[in-house]
């Protein structure tokens, strides 16, 4: 089974796509994909969702139409969108806040139709001056972008969630990009002696080294539905998940996933680090069980025992 993307970040991107494409009818798939930082294949899958979006009773006047011809895209809004809305002040402010958050999605046009519409809404609500929606960026995003543009080698302190440890390493930055709700730095890591992806919000410090690297070497990351690609030698774990733990199948790349009677699931996940599996099992508690391999069946229980021992001291 192919990895599943996080629904929340994908939904935000799809919502940001709609007003931009509507304002640029006939835009090329390649142009849209480059603007929003996704592959053309992923963009087409996003667009396939739109005709399924609408309101009951889901008749043609309540649905969005998407047309892709010779690599160019057109969107036709449902007739429902032509009807004037009557919003309460609370509803208007909620819509304004949500719309301004969408403008923070990479690729959105602050001066486009969405931005203009939000300005009009703010004026009608009397909130032009008093409402600010801040969507924070990671602390070192700008310095990493600058280093990538100038081909400067930098030293970073990086917290690995999987290992639950912070390491210092020198990296040659290839690019900094946004995907699935997070910022990533693609770089050659001199410590690992290989290409790596780093979550920017897990970088604790950035130090210039004064050295530069040849930008002609190295490759840009290629990713479809996930920025995590398991290595062949990563351990695989088979989990049985109760219905309340179904979110694991939706949120993490699973190589196999089978729904069982009663709404439970059996899923096979690659585990790059034992600490990541421990945290997942602690979070799930009795809603998850390790089926295989036998050597990992007590990983969650052992982690819980360690935590209890700390509290008893």
N, C-alpha and C positions, 0 to 999 in steps of 0.2 A: 504494500500500500504506500502511495506517495505521501510525503509529509503534509500535514494540514497547517495552514497559516493561522495566526491569531485573528479571530473574527473581529475584535474591536478595531485594530489598526487598519484592517482591510476595509471595514465599513467606513471609517473616516476618509480613507482615500477615495472610495467610490463616491461618497457624498461630495467630495471636493472636485472630482472629475466632472460631475454633471453640469454645474454652472459654467465651467470653462469650455467644455465641448459645445454646449448650447450657444455660447457667445462666439465660438469659432467653428461654425458648421462646415463640414467637409475637411476638417483637419486630418492630416495623415497619421496613421497609427504610430509610425516611427517618431513623429514629432511629439505626440502626446506621451508616449512611453518615455522618451528622453526627458520631457518636462517633469514628469511625476516620479522618475527614478525607478521604473519597473521595466521588465522585459516586454516585448510585444505579445508574447504568449500569455503572460500574466494579465496584461491589459485586456486582451480579448476575453479572458475568463471573468474579469471584473465586469466587463460590459454585458456579458451573458446574464448577469444577475439582474440588470435593470428591468428587462421586460417582465420579471417576476415580482416587481415591486409595485404596490398599489393599495387600494382600499377596497373593502367589501362593497359590493358583491363581486369585485374583480372583473367587471365588464370592460370592454375596450376603452370607454371614456374615463376609466379610473387607472389605466396602466400607462407606463412609459414605453415608447417605441425606440429601438436602436437599429440603425441601418449601417452596415459596413459594406461598401462597394469599392472594389479595386484598391483596398488598403486605406480608404478614407471613411470618416465616421460622421453620421448625422444623428441627432437626438430630437424626438418630438415629444413634448410634454403631453400628458393626459389632459383632456378638456377640464378636468377637475381643477387644474392649476390656474385656469383663467378666472375662476370665481373669486371675488374679493373675500378676504378673511376678516372676521370680527374677533379681535383678540382682547382679552382682559389685559390690564397692566402687567400682571404677573406672567401671563403667557408671552406677552411681547418682550419682556426683559429676558425670559428664559430663551426665547428664539434668538434674541440679539446676542446673548452670551454664547450660545451654541454656534451661531454663524461666525462670530469672531474667532472662536476656537478653530473652526474649519479653515479660516484664512491662514492659520499657522501651519497647515499641512504643506510640505514642500511641493511647489508647482502651482499653488493657488495664486490668483492675481488680485492683489489688494485694490487695484484700481479698476477691476472688471465689474461685471454685472452683480456678483454677489456683494462685493464691497460697496458699490453704489446703493444697492437695495438696503444694506444694513445701515448705511449713513442716513437714508430716508427714514428708516424705522426708528433709529436713535433720535432723530429730530422730532418725529411724531410723539415719542415717549418723553421728550424733554431730557434725554440722557446723553446728548451729544458731548457734554463736557465731563459728566460725573461718573461714567461707567468705563472701567478698564478691565479687559480680559487678558491676563498674562499667561502665556504658555511657555514655561521655562525651557531654556536650552542648557545642555551640560556645560559645566564650568570651563572646560578647556577646548570647546568646539572651535572657536575662532583661531586659537594658536595652532591647533592641529591643521585646520584648513590652510593657514598661512604656510606652515611647514610643508604641506603637500604641494602647494603652488610653487614654492621656492626650492623644492627638492632638497630640503634640509633634514639631516638625520637628527633625531631627537631621542632623549632618554625619558622613559615614562615609568612611573610607579603604578602598577596595574593590579587590581584586586580580581582574582579569579573566583567566581562564585562556585564553580565546580570543585575546586581544591580548597576553598575557604582559606586562601592565603594571598598575600601581597608580594609581588616580585618586582624587581627593577630590571629593565631591559632596554636596549637600544633598538630603534626601529627606523626603517626607511618607508615613509608614507607614500602609498600609491594614490589613494583617494579617500575622501570622507563622504559618506552617503547615508541617506535615511531609508530604512526598510522596516516594515512591520512594527512601526511604533517606536523605533529606537534609532539613534545615530551610531554608525559603525566607522571604524578606521581600518582600511585595508592596508597592510604593510608587510614588508619583509622583516622578520624578527631575527636579530643576530643571536639571541639566546637559544631560540629553537632551531635556527638555521633553516628556516622555511617560511612560506607565506602564512600569515595569520590574520584573522579578523578580531578586532578589539571593540567591545562595547564602550562607547565614549563616556557614558555615565559611570563606568567603573574605573576610569583613569583618575588616580588620586593626585598626580603631579606631572608636569611636563617641563623638562629642562633642555635648553638648546645645547648642542655639543660643539657647534661651530663647523661641523663637517657637512659636506654635501655628497649626494650619490648620483649615479648615472640613471636618469629617468627612463632610458631606453630598455633597461633590464627589468624583469618582473612582469607580472600579468595582473590585469584588473580582475576582481572577483566576478565569477559567474554564478548566479543563483536564480532559482525559479520560485519555489514556494517556501523556501527556508534558507536562512543564512548559516545553519548548522548542517554540515555534511559529515556523517559518521565515517570514521576510518574503518578499514576492513578488520583491524585487530582490536577495535573497541568491543568490550563485553556486551552481550545482549541479555536482557532480563525480560522474563515473561511475567506479567502482572495480571491478577484477577481483580477487577474493579467493581465495587457495588454501584448501583445506579447513581448515587449521589456523587460518585467520583468520576462520572463520565467526562467531566471537563478536562481530565488528563488526556484523553484521546483527541479532544479538540485543540488542546493547547500545545502539545509536544509532538515532534515528528515520530510517528510510529511506523515500523516496517511491516507490521501485520496488526490488524484490529478486527475482532470478531464479536458481534453482539450475541450474548447468550440469553437463554430464556429468563424472563423476569426483569429484563432491562440492564443486567450486568454486562461487563465487557471483559474480554481477554485480549491483551495487547502486548506486543513485543517492541521494546524500546532499546536503542543503543545508549550505553552509559559510558561517557568519556571519563568521568571521575566518580569515585565511590561516594565522596561527600555530597555530590548532587543527589544521588539516589537516597542517601540517608535523610536529607532534608525533605525530599518528596514523600518518603514513607512516614516521616514524623508528621508532616502536614496532613496526610491522608488518614493516619491512625488505623482503626480497625476496618476502614472502608477499602483497604487494599491488601493484597497478599502476594508475596513472591512465590511463583510456581516453579520457576527454573531460572538459573541453575541452582542445584541444591546448596552450593557453597554460599549463595547470597540470601537464602531464605530467612536468616536471622539478622540481616543487616539492620532493619528497622528496629527490632527489639533491642539489639546491642546498642544502637545509638540512643534509644530511650533510656536504657540502663545507665549509660554514661552521664546523660543529663541529670538523672535523678541522683546519681552519686555526687555530682557537683552541688546540688541543692542541699544535700544532707550534711555536707562538710561545714 
